Amino acid sequence: MDIQLKRLSFQYHPKGAHILKDVSLKIKFGESLAIIGPSGTGKSTLLKMINGLLLPQKGSVLLNKEPLHLSQIHALRRRFGYVMQEAGLFPFLTVEENITFMARLDGWDREEIKKRLNEVLDLVDLAGRPLRKRMPDQLSGGQRQRVSMARALFYDPPVLLLDEPFTYLDSLVSEELLREFLKVKEQLNKTIILVTHDLRRACRLADRICLLSNGVIEQDTSVQKFLTSPKSHLAKLFVQTLEK
């Protein structure tokens, strides 16, 4: 699925500052894009607009050149896998119930659900672990994120949206999870959009870097060009974090 953002603008309060201002961006099918920037610069807001959780006040979101409409939102949920920080699991459902929630609502056959559940658990390295009947509060942070990843992959969506998936995880768990995302990238033909403030992980997972600052795009280029030719002071500061 090709995604195009055309002159998006958004502000949470009519008299407040713009969270996004006149943002245009194209993401081709199969491409991995990392949207980086300081906290509060509109990264997650942009991802929510792509996912239909927020609608732009100006501009439009195009999917395969067709404008996104409210009538498409429910169908869109099956085409976008969404992994957010702190997993976002339903606390009152077991691991198995969290992963299969939408399929059960859609009336999937029990055996079909079981088959796909085994497939996605294997994809995220949870197949051999006795976690299916546990509640989210009985899992570690890394396990919750893997469950969230399995839920996002259940419908085999063409697009994966990753909103700060490594936040609040220690370095070893973050590295393990990053390897799982890299495995998915290598094995499955997905468009991946990662929101992060961590340039190191962005460079490993993405083909392209988009730097967002104060609601506008400061630089949008390949990983290699971003590292060798940062165009702004902020871009240079991000590159310098790799030297530490």
C-alpha positions as CSV (number, residue, x, y, z in Angstrom):
1,M,0.0,0.0,0.0
2,D,1.4,3.4,-1.0
3,I,0.7,6.2,1.5
4,Q,0.7,9.9,0.7
5,L,0.2,12.8,3.1
6,K,-0.8,16.1,1.4
7,R,-0.3,19.3,3.3
8,L,-1.6,18.0,6.6
9,S,-2.2,20.5,9.4
10,F,-3.5,19.8,12.9
11,Q,-3.8,21.7,16.2
12,Y,-5.4,20.4,19.4
13,H,-6.7,23.8,20.4
14,P,-8.0,26.5,18.0
15,K,-5.7,29.1,19.5
16,G,-2.8,26.8,20.2
17,A,0.3,26.1,18.2
18,H,0.1,23.8,15.2
19,I,1.2,20.2,16.1
20,L,1.6,19.6,12.3
21,K,1.7,22.3,9.7
22,D,1.5,21.8,6.0
23,V,3.2,18.3,6.1
24,S,3.6,16.4,2.9
25,L,5.1,12.9,2.7
26,K,5.1,9.9,0.4
27,I,5.8,6.3,1.6
28,K,6.0,3.6,-1.1
29,F,4.9,0.0,-0.6
30,G,7.6,-2.1,1.0
31,E,9.5,1.0,2.3
32,S,10.7,1.4,5.9
33,L,10.5,4.9,7.1
34,A,11.6,6.3,10.5
35,I,10.0,9.5,11.7
36,I,12.3,11.0,14.3
37,G,12.3,14.2,16.4
38,P,12.2,15.6,19.9
39,S,9.2,14.9,22.1
40,G,6.1,17.0,21.3
41,T,7.0,17.6,17.7
42,G,4.0,15.8,16.2
43,K,5.4,12.3,15.5
44,S,2.7,10.3,17.1
45,T,0.0,12.7,15.9
46,L,1.2,12.1,12.3
47,L,1.1,8.3,12.8
48,K,-2.5,8.5,14.3
49,M,-3.6,10.4,11.2
50,I,-2.2,7.7,8.9
51,N,-4.1,5.1,11.0
52,G,-7.3,7.1,11.0
53,L,-7.3,7.7,14.7
54,L,-7.2,11.5,14.1
55,L,-8.5,13.3,11.0
56,P,-6.5,16.3,9.6
57,Q,-8.1,19.7,10.0
58,K,-6.5,20.6,6.6
59,G,-5.0,18.4,4.0
60,S,-5.6,14.7,3.2
61,V,-4.3,11.2,3.6
62,L,-4.2,9.1,0.4
63,L,-4.0,5.3,0.4
64,N,-3.1,4.0,-3.0
65,K,-4.0,7.4,-4.3
66,E,-7.5,7.3,-2.8
67,P,-8.4,9.8,0.0
68,L,-9.1,8.2,3.4
69,H,-12.7,8.5,4.4
70,L,-14.5,7.9,7.7
71,S,-16.4,5.1,6.1
72,Q,-13.2,3.2,5.6
73,I,-11.9,3.3,9.2
74,H,-13.0,-0.1,10.3
75,A,-11.7,-1.8,7.2
76,L,-8.5,0.1,7.6
77,R,-7.9,-1.4,11.1
78,R,-7.3,-4.8,9.3
79,R,-4.8,-3.3,6.9
80,F,-2.7,-1.5,9.4
81,G,-0.8,-3.3,12.2
82,Y,-0.3,-0.8,15.1
83,V,2.3,-1.3,17.9
84,M,2.4,1.4,20.5
85,Q,4.6,2.2,23.5
86,E,3.7,0.2,26.6
87,A,1.9,-2.4,24.3
88,G,-1.7,-1.0,24.8
89,L,-3.1,-4.4,25.6
90,F,-6.6,-4.9,27.0
91,P,-5.9,-5.5,30.7
92,F,-9.0,-7.7,31.2
93,L,-8.2,-10.1,28.4
94,T,-5.6,-12.9,28.3
95,V,-2.7,-13.0,25.9
96,E,-4.6,-15.2,23.5
97,E,-7.8,-13.1,23.8
98,N,-5.9,-9.9,23.1
99,I,-4.2,-11.3,19.9
100,T,-7.5,-12.8,18.5
101,F,-9.9,-10.0,19.6
102,M,-10.6,-8.6,16.2
103,A,-10.9,-12.0,14.5
104,R,-13.4,-13.1,17.0
105,L,-15.5,-10.0,16.4
106,D,-15.3,-10.6,12.7
107,G,-16.6,-14.1,13.2
108,W,-13.6,-16.2,12.2
109,D,-13.8,-19.9,12.6
110,R,-12.3,-21.3,15.8
111,E,-9.8,-23.5,14.0
112,E,-8.8,-20.7,11.6
113,I,-8.2,-18.5,14.6
114,K,-6.1,-21.2,16.3
115,K,-4.0,-21.7,13.2
116,R,-3.3,-18.0,12.7
117,L,-2.6,-17.6,16.4
118,N,0.1,-20.3,16.3
119,E,1.6,-18.6,13.2
120,V,1.9,-15.2,14.8
121,L,3.2,-16.5,18.1
122,D,5.9,-18.3,16.2
123,L,6.8,-15.1,14.3
124,V,7.4,-13.1,17.5
125,D,9.2,-16.0,19.3
126,L,6.4,-16.7,21.8
127,A,5.2,-20.1,20.4
128,G,7.2,-22.2,22.9
129,R,6.3,-20.1,26.0
130,P,3.3,-20.9,28.3
131,L,1.8,-17.4,28.1
132,R,-1.5,-17.8,26.3
133,K,-3.7,-17.8,29.3
134,R,-1.8,-15.1,31.3
135,M,-3.1,-11.6,31.8
136,P,-1.1,-8.6,30.6
137,D,-0.1,-7.7,34.2
138,Q,1.6,-11.1,34.5
139,L,4.0,-10.4,31.7
140,S,7.3,-8.6,31.5
141,G,7.5,-5.4,29.4
142,G,9.2,-7.2,26.6
143,Q,6.6,-10.0,26.6
144,R,3.8,-7.4,26.4
145,Q,5.4,-5.8,23.4
146,R,5.8,-9.1,21.7
147,V,2.1,-9.8,22.3
148,S,1.3,-6.4,20.9
149,M,3.4,-7.2,17.9
150,A,1.6,-10.6,17.4
151,R,-1.8,-8.8,17.6
152,A,-0.6,-6.2,14.9
153,L,0.5,-9.1,12.6
154,F,-2.6,-11.2,13.0
155,Y,-4.4,-10.0,9.9
156,D,-1.1,-10.0,7.9
157,P,-1.5,-6.3,7.2
158,P,0.5,-4.6,4.4
159,V,1.5,-1.8,6.8
160,L,3.1,-1.8,10.2
161,L,2.9,1.4,12.3
162,L,5.3,1.4,15.2
163,D,4.9,4.2,17.8
164,E,7.9,4.3,20.1
165,P,7.8,0.5,20.7
166,F,11.1,0.4,22.5
167,T,10.2,3.1,25.1
168,Y,10.4,2.0,28.8
169,L,12.2,-1.2,27.9
170,D,15.7,-1.9,29.2
171,S,18.5,-2.0,26.6
172,L,18.7,-5.8,26.4
173,V,15.0,-6.3,25.9
174,S,14.9,-3.4,23.4
175,E,17.7,-5.1,21.4
176,E,15.7,-8.4,21.4
177,L,12.6,-6.7,20.2
178,L,14.5,-4.8,17.5
179,R,15.8,-8.1,16.2
180,E,12.2,-9.4,16.0
181,F,11.1,-6.4,14.0
182,L,14.2,-6.9,11.7
183,K,13.1,-10.5,11.2
184,V,9.6,-9.4,10.2
185,K,11.1,-6.9,7.8
186,E,13.3,-9.5,6.2
187,Q,10.7,-12.3,6.0
188,L,7.5,-10.4,5.2
189,N,7.0,-7.7,2.6
190,K,5.6,-4.9,4.8
191,T,5.6,-1.1,4.7
192,I,7.0,-0.1,8.1
193,I,6.6,3.4,9.6
194,L,8.5,3.8,12.9
195,V,8.1,6.8,15.2
196,T,11.1,7.1,17.5
197,H,13.5,9.6,19.2
198,D,16.3,7.0,18.9
199,L,18.4,7.5,15.8
200,R,20.4,4.4,16.4
201,R,17.4,2.1,16.2
202,A,15.9,4.1,13.4
203,C,19.0,3.6,11.3
204,R,18.9,-0.2,11.8
205,L,15.3,-0.7,11.0
206,A,14.6,2.0,8.4
207,D,15.7,2.8,4.8
208,R,14.8,6.4,5.1
209,I,14.7,9.1,7.9
210,C,12.2,11.9,8.2
211,L,13.1,14.5,10.8
212,L,10.1,16.3,12.3
213,S,10.5,19.5,14.3
214,N,7.8,21.9,15.5
215,G,5.3,20.3,13.2
216,V,7.3,20.6,10.0
217,I,9.7,18.3,8.1
218,E,13.3,19.5,8.4
219,Q,14.8,16.7,6.4
220,D,13.6,13.7,4.5
221,T,16.2,11.5,3.0
222,S,18.0,8.1,3.0
223,V,19.6,6.9,6.2
224,Q,23.1,7.2,4.6
225,K,22.5,10.8,3.4
226,F,21.0,11.8,6.8
227,L,24.1,10.6,8.5
228,T,26.6,12.1,6.1
229,S,24.8,15.3,5.2
230,P,22.5,16.6,8.1
231,K,20.9,19.8,6.9
232,S,19.9,21.5,10.1
233,H,21.3,22.1,13.6
234,L,18.8,19.6,15.0
235,A,19.7,17.0,12.4
236,K,23.4,17.4,13.4
237,L,22.5,17.0,17.1
238,F,20.8,13.7,16.3
239,V,23.8,12.4,14.3
240,Q,26.1,13.4,17.2
241,T,24.1,11.0,19.5
242,L,25.6,8.1,17.5
243,E,29.1,9.2,18.6
244,K,28.4,8.8,22.3
